[in-house]
Amino acid sequence: MKTYISYDSTNKNSQAGDVELVEYGKSKVDIGFPVFNSAMGYDVNNREPLFCEKYPGSIVDISQLKLMLNKAQGYGYKKVGFILDRGYFSKQNIEHMDKCGYSFIIMVKGMADLVSELILSNKGSFENKRNCDMDGFGVYGKTVKGRLYEAD
């Protein structure tokens, strides 16, 4: 059975003073203080944390993912998939996950053209259709396979 790891991070403002980990960066709530980031990989099947990490506040999610994936490989995680929010969405991150052999579910930033085109081309083909009902979630959907980027 495949293990799915939900991975996410957050940042916290700090008034701690001279702490190496605390740096000025892009905080979710900017009150003028430096921040640090904290992230967790959580096994959604067994409901157990698998790893936790902290990193400087100047590092953004999109650039942290490759380091985390390499760390997951080092821990020996092989038959895993990742569930990620839109902060990790980039062509380079998708290519790296493919290279590592990891499956993934990732939210897309905004209405990127590549996603908008897929949605509009499938509009009307799944809404309110019984076989597309995602039981228990109150929504309808379908899997669409296609190229995200020309190089795929």
C-alpha positions as CSV (number, residue, x, y, z in Angstrom):
1,M,0.0,0.0,0.0
2,K,1.2,3.5,-0.9
3,T,1.8,6.0,1.9
4,Y,0.6,9.5,1.3
5,I,2.5,12.2,3.0
6,S,0.8,15.6,3.6
7,Y,3.5,18.2,3.7
8,D,3.0,21.8,4.7
9,S,4.8,24.6,6.4
10,T,4.1,27.8,8.2
11,N,6.1,30.7,9.5
12,K,6.1,32.4,12.8
13,N,7.1,36.0,13.7
14,S,9.8,36.1,16.3
15,Q,11.1,38.7,18.7
16,A,13.8,36.3,20.0
17,G,16.7,38.5,19.0
18,D,20.0,37.0,17.8
19,V,18.8,33.5,16.7
20,E,20.4,32.1,13.6
21,L,17.2,30.6,12.3
22,V,15.2,33.8,12.5
23,E,15.5,36.0,9.3
24,Y,13.4,38.6,7.5
25,G,11.3,36.9,4.9
26,K,7.8,36.7,3.5
27,S,5.6,36.1,6.5
28,K,1.9,35.3,6.2
29,V,1.2,38.0,8.8
30,D,3.8,40.7,8.4
31,I,4.2,42.7,11.6
32,G,7.7,43.8,10.9
33,F,9.5,41.1,12.8
34,P,11.9,38.4,11.4
35,V,10.4,34.9,10.9
36,F,11.3,31.2,11.0
37,N,9.6,28.4,9.1
38,S,8.4,25.1,10.5
39,A,7.2,22.2,8.3
40,M,5.8,18.7,8.9
41,G,5.4,15.6,6.8
42,Y,2.4,13.7,8.0
43,D,1.3,10.1,7.1
44,V,-2.4,10.6,6.2
45,N,-3.1,6.8,6.2
46,N,-1.7,6.1,9.7
47,R,-2.3,9.7,11.0
48,E,1.3,9.9,12.2
49,P,4.0,12.6,11.8
50,L,6.9,11.3,9.8
51,F,9.3,14.2,10.0
52,C,9.5,17.7,11.1
53,E,11.9,20.4,10.0
54,K,12.7,24.0,10.6
55,Y,14.4,26.4,8.3
56,P,15.2,30.1,8.1
57,G,12.4,32.6,7.4
58,S,13.9,33.9,4.2
59,I,13.4,30.5,2.5
60,V,10.1,30.2,0.6
61,D,8.1,27.0,0.3
62,I,8.7,26.6,-3.5
63,S,12.4,26.4,-3.0
64,Q,12.2,24.2,0.1
65,L,10.4,21.3,-1.5
66,K,13.4,19.9,-3.4
67,L,15.4,19.7,-0.1
68,M,12.5,17.9,1.6
69,L,12.1,15.4,-1.2
70,N,15.8,14.6,-1.1
71,K,15.5,14.2,2.7
72,A,12.5,11.8,2.2
73,Q,14.6,9.8,-0.2
74,G,17.4,9.7,2.4
75,Y,14.9,8.4,5.0
76,G,14.1,5.6,2.6
77,Y,10.6,6.5,1.7
78,K,9.9,4.9,-1.7
79,K,6.3,3.9,-2.2
80,V,4.9,7.3,-1.2
81,G,2.9,10.1,-2.7
82,F,2.8,13.7,-1.5
83,I,-0.2,16.0,-0.9
84,L,1.0,19.6,-1.3
85,D,-0.5,23.1,-1.3
86,R,-0.1,25.7,-4.0
87,G,3.0,27.2,-2.4
88,Y,5.0,24.2,-3.8
89,F,3.7,24.5,-7.4
90,S,6.4,25.0,-10.0
91,K,7.7,23.3,-13.1
92,Q,11.0,22.5,-11.4
93,N,9.3,20.9,-8.4
94,I,7.0,18.8,-10.6
95,E,10.0,17.6,-12.6
96,H,11.9,16.8,-9.5
97,M,9.0,14.7,-8.0
98,D,8.8,12.9,-11.3
99,K,12.6,12.3,-11.3
100,C,12.3,10.9,-7.7
101,G,9.4,8.6,-8.8
102,Y,7.0,10.1,-6.3
103,S,3.3,10.6,-7.2
104,F,1.7,13.7,-6.0
105,I,-1.4,15.8,-5.6
106,I,-0.7,19.5,-5.7
107,M,-2.9,22.6,-5.7
108,V,-2.3,25.1,-8.5
109,K,-1.6,28.7,-8.0
110,G,-4.5,30.8,-9.1
111,M,-6.0,30.1,-12.4
112,A,-2.8,29.3,-14.3
113,D,-3.4,29.1,-18.1
114,L,-2.4,25.5,-18.2
115,V,-5.1,24.6,-15.7
116,S,-7.7,27.0,-16.9
117,E,-7.5,25.5,-20.4
118,L,-8.0,21.9,-19.0
119,I,-11.0,23.0,-16.9
120,L,-12.7,24.9,-19.7
121,S,-12.2,22.1,-22.2
122,N,-13.9,19.6,-19.8
123,K,-16.6,22.0,-18.6
124,G,-20.0,20.2,-18.7
125,S,-18.5,16.7,-18.9
126,F,-18.6,15.9,-15.2
127,E,-20.8,18.3,-13.3
128,N,-23.9,16.6,-11.8
129,K,-23.0,13.2,-13.3
130,R,-23.5,10.4,-10.9
131,N,-20.2,8.6,-11.9
132,C,-18.3,11.8,-11.1
133,D,-19.7,12.3,-7.6
134,M,-17.0,12.4,-5.1
135,D,-19.0,10.7,-2.4
136,G,-19.0,12.4,1.0
137,F,-17.4,15.6,-0.3
138,G,-20.4,17.3,-1.9
139,V,-18.5,17.9,-5.2
140,Y,-18.1,16.4,-8.6
141,G,-14.8,15.8,-10.4
142,K,-12.9,13.7,-12.8
143,T,-9.3,12.9,-13.5
144,V,-7.9,14.6,-16.6
145,K,-4.5,13.5,-17.9
146,G,-2.6,15.8,-20.0
147,R,0.7,17.7,-20.5
148,L,1.3,20.4,-18.0
149,Y,4.4,21.7,-19.9
150,E,5.6,21.2,-23.5
151,A,8.6,19.2,-22.2
152,D,6.4,16.6,-20.5
